[in-house]
Amino acid sequence: MEYGFLSHVLVWVVGAITAVGAVGAVLAIFSMARTAYRKD
């Protein structure tokens, strides 16, 4: 295995973790804002 392929995989893994984390954070903020908005 060559170094370029390994670094490419590492970049993809970091990107995937970042994307999942960003989506999770947006969903958490959205749900928190929705529950805070509907105070019935």
Secondary structure, DSSP 8 states (H G I E B T S, - for coil): --HHHHHHHHHHHHHHHHHHHHHHHHHHHHHHHHHHH---
